Amino acid sequence: MTTLYIKNLRYNEVAVCRALFEAAEKTEEGIKTKRYGMQMTANMPGLWSPLSNYDIENDLRMARVHRNGRMREIGYLTVNLVFQFDSLDVTEYETKYGISAKDVLEKAGFTCSQDAAGYSEPVSTSTRLLGQESKPEKPTQTSVVNTSFFSLKSVDTDKRFTKSTKPGILYEARSYGKIEDDTLKSYGFTDAQWERQKEGIENIVIIKKLTESISPGPVILDEAVDNIPTLS
């Protein structure tokens, strides 16, 4: 198991992810993954647009909320990085891509070590194990975006989604990483409105038009109004 203690990690998570992604995509495994992926999605060049900070920040948020800090993917690459309060487990990343994460990060200007001395900050055991952060002295870029990115992002600006011309279908989305339920709900869709499919290494989400059978609101609301007790 390889764990790196990175100075000021909590303030630089996005930059750390980007450095590791850019190094991995240049390896034999990374080149092979992209070549195969582009062959499979030749008609969807939008999937291969430059990796944005929003994409990384969203993946970091989902990793904390749903997977105890495990970040499965960055862009189209599987990384399985595990973020803790002040450390990063890079075991699977190094095994898959055959490179030293420590060397990559030091070349990118980060100070890191496999020795916790001088890098760990005081934090409770339960907080460290859950991969949660105590309140920092100043807001981080990630924390600011995580409180506002849903209001800034919409399905129409998410490059993974395309409007569909098929009957009964609003949008189709294709992605190598799973598009989380929370993201779909933030775009205003209901659980019954989306359908998931798998095609090769792609995750596909189909967003259906609302019909009476999957309409989320009016019937439930009417029932609630009808059942409001009245004063006698």
N, C-alpha and C positions, 0 to 999 in steps of 0.2 A: 504494500500500500504506500503510495507516494502522496504526502500532504505538504503543501507549500504554505508558509506563513508570509503574507504579503503586507508590507507596510501601507497603512491607509487603504486597505482593500475596500472597505465599505464606501469610500468616496470615489472609487475608481473601477467599479465592477464592469461597467460598460466598456471602458478602454481595455481592461484585461481580457474580456470576451473577444473583442475585436482583434487584439494582438494574437490570441490563440487561434482564432478562425483563419486569419490571413496566413499564419504559418502552416496550418493544417491543409489549407487548400492548395498549397504548393508541393505537398508531398505526393508520392506515387498514389497512395490511397485516395487523397483528395482529388487529384486530377482524374483518376478513374471514375470516381463517384460523379463528378460534374459531367464528364463525357457521356456516361451512360444516361444520366438524368436528362441531358439536353437531347439525346436521341429519343427518349421516351416522351418528351414534351416539346417537340420541334415546332408545334403550332401555338405555343404559349410562351413567347420570349419574356413576358413580364415576370415570370417566375425567377428569372436570372438577373433582375435589376440589382444594382448595388445594395449591399446590406445596410439598412438604416438603423439609427440609434433607437427608433421606436420599436423595431422588430426585436432588438436585443432586450430593451427594457421590458417589453411585454413578456418575453420568455422568462426573464428573471423573476418577474412578479408571479407568473404561474408556477415557477419552480418553488418559490417560497410558500405559496398558498396551498398547493396541492401535493408537492413531492418532497417536503422537508429539505428544500434547498438543492435538489438534484435538477440540473439543467440538461435535458436530454440532447437538445440540438441547438446549434447556432446556424441560422440560414439553412442550407441544404446538407450540412455535415452533422453526423452524430458525434457528440462529444462526451456526454455523461459526466459533466463536471459537477461536483458537489460543493456548494457554497456554504460555509459556516460563518460565524461572526467575523473572524479575522484570518481564516484559512481556506484553502481550496484543495479538495481531493482531485488529483489529476491522473489517478492510476489508469483508468480505462482510456483516457485521452492519449496518454503516452504509449500504451500498448497498441492502440489502433493505428496511430500515425507514425510510430517509431521515432519520435523526437522528444527532446527534453523540454518540458514546459518551463522549467526554471531558466534554461538558456534563452528561450524565446522571450520571456518576460523581462529578463535582465537586459537583453538587447533593445527592448522597447522602452527601457528607462525605469523599470520598476525595481524596488529593493525587496528581495525575497530570500527565504531560507527554509530548509527543512527542519531547522531547530527553532522551537517556539520561543526561546529566550530573546527578549527584546522586541518581540512582535506581538505577543498576546496582550490584550487589554482586559482589565477586570470585567468579568461578566459572570452571571450565575450559570451553574452547570446546566440547568433546565433550558435556559435561553440558548446556550451554545449548542446543545444537542438538537434543538428544534430548528436551528439555522435562522433564528429571529434576531433582530437588531435591537439593542437598547437605544433610547432616544439620543441621537447625536447632538453635539454642541451646535452645529449649524446644519441646515437642510442640505441633503445631497441632491445632485442632479436627478438621480434615479427616483428619490422619494418625491421630489416635486412633480416629475412627470407621472408617477404612478397615481397621484391624486387627481390628475387632470387629463390624462391621455384619452380616456373614453369620451370626454366631451370634445376633444380635438379631432378624433378619428371617427370615420363613418364607413359604412360598407362601400360607399361610392368612391372613397379615396383609398381603400384597402386593395392593393394591387393583386391580391390573391383571388379576388372576386370579379366575375364578369357577368353582365346582364344576359339573361337567357332569352332566346326567341322561342323556346319550346313551350307548348301549351301547359298552363298550370305551374310553370317554373319561373321564379323571379330571378334567382342568381345561381351560378355554379362557382365553386371555389376549388382550387387545386393547390396542394401544398405538400412538401415532404414532411414537415412537422404537423402534428395534430393541431387543428384549430379548436381551441378550448370552448366548452359550453359557455363559460363566462363572457368570452369575446362575442359569441353569437347573440347572447342575451343583451349585451351592451349595445348591439346594433338594432335592438328592438324586435328580435325574432323570439318566438315561443318554442318550448321543447318539442311540441308536436309538428312544428313547421319545418324542421330540418331533417334530412336523411343522410346518413354517412355511407360511403362506399370505399372500396379499395381497388386500385388499378396499378398493379406492379408495386413500385415503391411510393406511389402517390396516394395521399389521403384526399378524398373527394367529399365535398359537402354540397348537397342540393337544397336550396331554399325554395319551399313551395309557396304559392299564393295562398292567402287565408281563405278558407271556405267555412261553411257553417259547421262542418265536422271538426275543424281545428281552430275555430275562432276563440280567442282567449277570454274576452271580457264581458260583453253585454248580458249574456244569459246569467252568468254568476252574479253580476251586479244587480240585475232585476230581482233575482231570488233573494239577495240580501236586503234589498229595499222592501220587498213584500213581507219579509219576516221581522221588520223592525217593530218592537212592541209599542203600543200606543197607551197613553195615559187614560184611564177610565175616570 
